[in-house]
Amino acid sequence: MIRIFSANQLTKASVHLVVAQIQARFHLKSRAENRAVSANAHGQCGGSASNKHWCLRKMWWVLWVLAALLALFCSLDVWYFLRVVVVIVRAWLQPPVKDVTAEQIVTGRVTPHDIDMCHMNNARYLRECDFARFSLFTRNGVFKALRALRASMVVGATTIRYRRALCIGEGYELRSRIVTWDDKAFFLEQRFVSTKDGLVCAVMYCKQSVIRSSPEKIMQHLCKRKVESPEFPKDLQHWVNFISASSLALRAESGVEEKNK
């Protein structure tokens, strides 16, 4: 008996046959890949004793690297030094500032890493001022002059006044400038200005002492002439007087003055 199929039935049968062939090939390919992967893994860390020894040494190297990184992060403020490098490189790539006393602005935003009780931690202000001074001295050429004169600088004193808290997520401008200098140090003013309402949220004065040189020599090196220092503002002069009085009191307390006599 001869059975006659319709065109629709023949089409369905052909589709089912093609699908069955594709599935069979896919399963065969998957099994072959799985066998290859397992054989590769067995060849690397299994089989002979030399392969097992190599895998063990590799694991020990990974553990040693992780332990070294852990010790590094526990003993040093790694993120601080990494950010210093980033700040200096970024400032070096920007156009130089010819006016040494010109105000320079860096922008920032309060992140969850900066806060306590939803506002910027008081120590973070000083840390951000550090980075802003690195940028300032890189762009106005003071760092370059220090290298040429084989001198260095350290922070001799700081004072900061907090006027309003910077809250989490709030943007700000950190405006830094050299106000004046004497025979031993530069005096800088740094202001945190909120981008939300333009309020000066904090203001800091910093005494940047010069070692193995003087501010006058640095300015002369940068300007190629002798530069007179600007007049001290009254509030800054009061702070400088306080520093001098405190230094004299501490010297007297430790008996340094009597020893010098």
C-alpha positions as CSV (number, residue, x, y, z in Angstrom):
1,M,0.0,0.0,0.0
2,I,1.3,3.3,-1.0
3,R,0.8,6.3,1.4
4,I,0.5,9.7,-0.1
5,F,1.8,12.7,2.0
6,S,0.6,16.2,1.6
7,A,3.1,19.1,1.0
8,N,2.4,20.5,4.5
9,Q,3.3,17.1,6.1
10,L,6.5,16.9,4.0
11,T,7.6,20.4,5.1
12,K,7.0,19.6,8.7
13,A,9.0,16.4,8.5
14,S,11.9,18.1,6.8
15,V,12.0,20.8,9.5
16,H,12.0,18.2,12.3
17,L,14.7,16.3,10.6
18,V,16.9,19.4,10.3
19,V,16.4,20.4,13.9
20,A,17.3,16.8,15.0
21,Q,20.5,17.0,13.0
22,I,21.5,20.4,14.5
23,Q,20.8,19.2,18.0
24,A,22.9,16.1,17.5
25,R,25.8,18.1,16.2
26,F,25.6,20.6,19.0
27,H,25.6,17.9,21.7
28,L,28.6,16.2,20.0
29,K,30.5,19.5,19.9
30,S,29.7,20.4,23.5
31,R,30.9,17.0,24.7
32,A,34.2,17.4,22.7
33,E,34.8,20.8,24.2
34,N,34.2,19.6,27.7
35,R,36.6,16.7,27.2
36,A,39.2,19.1,25.9
37,V,38.8,21.5,28.8
38,S,39.0,18.7,31.4
39,A,42.0,17.2,29.6
40,N,43.7,20.6,29.6
41,A,43.1,21.2,33.3
42,H,44.3,17.7,34.1
43,G,47.4,18.3,32.0
44,Q,48.2,21.6,33.9
45,C,47.6,20.6,37.5
46,G,47.2,16.9,37.4
47,G,49.1,14.0,36.1
48,S,52.8,14.2,36.8
49,A,54.4,15.4,40.0
50,S,56.2,18.2,38.2
51,N,52.9,19.7,37.0
52,K,51.5,19.6,40.6
53,H,54.6,21.2,41.9
54,W,54.3,24.0,39.3
55,C,50.7,24.7,40.3
56,L,51.6,24.7,44.0
57,R,54.4,27.3,43.4
58,K,52.0,29.4,41.4
59,M,49.5,29.4,44.2
60,W,52.3,30.4,46.7
61,W,53.4,33.3,44.5
62,V,49.8,34.6,44.4
63,L,49.6,34.4,48.2
64,W,52.9,36.2,48.6
65,V,51.7,39.0,46.3
66,L,48.4,39.4,48.2
67,A,50.3,39.4,51.5
68,A,52.7,42.1,50.3
69,L,49.8,44.3,49.1
70,L,48.1,43.8,52.4
71,A,51.2,44.8,54.3
72,L,51.7,47.8,52.0
73,F,48.2,49.1,52.5
74,C,48.4,48.6,56.3
75,S,51.7,50.4,56.7
76,L,51.3,53.2,54.2
77,D,48.5,55.6,53.1
78,V,48.8,54.2,49.5
79,W,45.8,56.2,48.2
80,Y,47.3,59.4,49.4
81,F,50.6,58.9,47.5
82,L,48.8,57.6,44.4
83,R,46.6,60.8,44.3
84,V,49.7,63.0,44.8
85,V,51.1,61.5,41.6
86,V,47.8,62.0,39.8
87,V,47.5,65.6,40.9
88,I,51.1,66.5,40.0
89,V,50.8,64.8,36.5
90,R,47.5,66.6,35.8
91,A,48.9,69.9,36.9
92,W,52.0,69.4,34.8
93,L,49.9,68.7,31.7
94,Q,47.9,71.9,32.2
95,P,49.2,75.3,31.0
96,P,51.7,76.9,33.4
97,V,50.7,80.0,35.5
98,K,53.2,82.8,35.0
99,D,51.9,84.9,37.9
100,V,53.3,83.2,41.0
101,T,50.7,84.9,43.3
102,A,47.7,84.3,41.1
103,E,44.8,82.4,42.5
104,Q,44.3,78.8,41.2
105,I,41.1,76.8,41.5
106,V,40.6,73.1,41.8
107,T,37.1,71.6,42.0
108,G,35.9,68.8,44.2
109,R,32.8,67.1,45.6
110,V,32.1,65.5,49.0
111,T,32.1,61.7,48.6
112,P,31.1,59.1,51.2
113,H,34.8,58.5,51.7
114,D,35.1,62.1,53.0
115,I,32.3,62.3,55.5
116,D,31.4,61.7,59.2
117,M,27.8,62.4,60.2
118,C,26.9,63.2,56.6
119,H,29.3,66.2,56.3
120,M,32.9,66.5,55.3
121,N,35.3,65.4,58.1
122,N,37.5,68.3,59.4
123,A,40.7,66.4,58.6
124,R,39.6,66.0,55.0
125,Y,39.8,69.8,54.5
126,L,43.5,69.7,55.4
127,R,44.1,66.8,53.1
128,E,42.4,68.5,50.2
129,C,44.5,71.6,50.8
130,D,47.6,69.4,50.5
131,F,46.6,68.3,47.0
132,A,45.7,71.8,46.0
133,R,49.1,73.1,47.1
134,F,50.8,70.4,45.0
135,S,48.9,71.6,42.0
136,L,49.6,75.3,42.8
137,F,53.3,74.9,43.2
138,T,53.6,72.7,40.1
139,R,51.8,75.1,37.8
140,N,53.4,78.4,39.0
141,G,56.9,76.9,38.9
142,V,57.8,76.9,42.6
143,F,58.6,73.2,42.5
144,K,60.8,73.7,39.5
145,A,62.7,76.5,41.3
146,L,63.1,74.3,44.4
147,R,64.7,71.6,42.3
148,A,67.0,74.1,40.6
149,L,68.1,75.6,44.0
150,R,68.3,72.2,45.6
151,A,65.9,73.3,48.3
152,S,62.7,71.9,49.8
153,M,59.6,73.0,51.6
154,V,57.7,71.8,54.7
155,V,54.5,73.0,56.3
156,G,55.5,75.1,59.3
157,A,52.0,75.9,60.6
158,T,48.4,75.9,59.6
159,T,45.2,77.4,60.9
160,I,41.7,76.8,59.6
161,R,38.3,78.3,60.3
162,Y,35.1,76.3,59.5
163,R,32.1,78.5,58.7
164,R,29.6,76.0,57.3
165,A,29.7,72.2,56.8
166,L,30.1,70.8,53.3
167,C,27.4,68.1,53.0
168,I,27.7,64.8,51.2
169,G,27.4,65.2,47.4
170,E,28.0,69.0,47.6
171,G,30.4,70.5,45.1
172,Y,33.1,73.0,46.0
173,E,35.9,75.1,44.6
174,L,39.2,75.1,46.5
175,R,40.9,78.4,45.8
176,S,44.6,78.7,46.7
177,R,47.0,81.6,46.4
178,I,50.3,82.8,47.8
179,V,49.5,85.9,49.9
180,T,53.0,87.0,50.8
181,W,56.3,85.8,52.1
182,D,59.1,86.7,54.5
183,D,62.7,85.7,54.7
184,K,61.9,82.1,55.7
185,A,58.4,81.1,54.4
186,F,55.6,81.6,52.0
187,F,52.1,82.3,53.4
188,L,49.2,80.9,51.6
189,E,45.4,81.3,51.8
190,Q,43.1,78.5,50.8
191,R,39.3,78.8,50.6
192,F,36.5,76.2,50.2
193,V,33.7,77.9,48.3
194,S,30.5,76.0,47.8
195,T,29.3,75.8,44.2
196,K,25.7,75.6,45.5
197,D,25.5,79.1,47.0
198,G,29.0,80.6,46.6
199,L,29.5,80.7,50.4
200,V,33.1,80.4,51.8
201,C,32.6,77.3,53.9
202,A,36.2,77.2,55.3
203,V,39.3,79.3,55.1
204,M,42.8,78.2,55.9
205,Y,46.2,79.9,56.3
206,C,49.3,77.9,55.7
207,K,53.0,78.7,56.5
208,Q,55.2,76.9,53.9
209,S,58.7,77.0,55.3
210,V,61.6,76.9,52.8
211,I,64.6,74.8,53.6
212,R,68.2,75.4,52.3
213,S,67.0,78.5,50.5
214,S,64.6,81.4,50.9
215,P,61.4,82.7,49.3
216,E,63.3,85.7,48.0
217,K,65.7,83.5,46.0
218,I,62.8,81.4,44.7
219,M,61.0,84.5,43.4
220,Q,64.1,85.9,41.9
221,H,64.8,82.6,40.1
222,L,61.2,82.6,38.7
223,C,60.9,86.3,37.8
224,K,64.6,86.9,36.9
225,R,64.6,90.0,39.1
226,K,64.2,90.9,42.8
227,V,60.5,90.9,43.8
228,E,59.2,92.8,46.8
229,S,56.8,90.8,49.0
230,P,53.2,92.1,49.3
231,E,52.0,93.6,52.6
232,F,50.7,91.2,55.2
233,P,46.9,91.5,55.7
234,K,45.9,92.3,59.3
235,D,44.4,88.9,60.1
236,L,47.4,87.1,58.7
237,Q,49.7,89.4,60.6
238,H,47.9,88.5,63.8
239,W,48.4,84.8,63.1
240,V,52.1,85.3,62.3
241,N,52.5,87.2,65.7
242,F,50.8,84.3,67.5
243,I,53.2,81.8,65.9
244,S,56.2,83.9,66.9
245,A,54.9,84.3,70.5
246,S,54.2,80.5,70.7
247,S,57.6,79.7,69.4
248,L,59.3,82.0,72.0
249,A,57.2,80.5,74.8
250,L,58.0,76.9,73.8
251,R,61.7,77.8,73.6
252,A,61.6,79.3,77.1
253,E,59.8,76.3,78.4
254,S,62.3,73.9,77.0
255,G,65.3,76.0,78.1
256,V,66.6,76.6,74.5
257,E,67.1,80.3,75.1
258,E,69.2,79.8,78.2
259,K,71.4,77.2,76.4
260,N,72.0,79.5,73.5
261,K,73.2,82.2,76.0
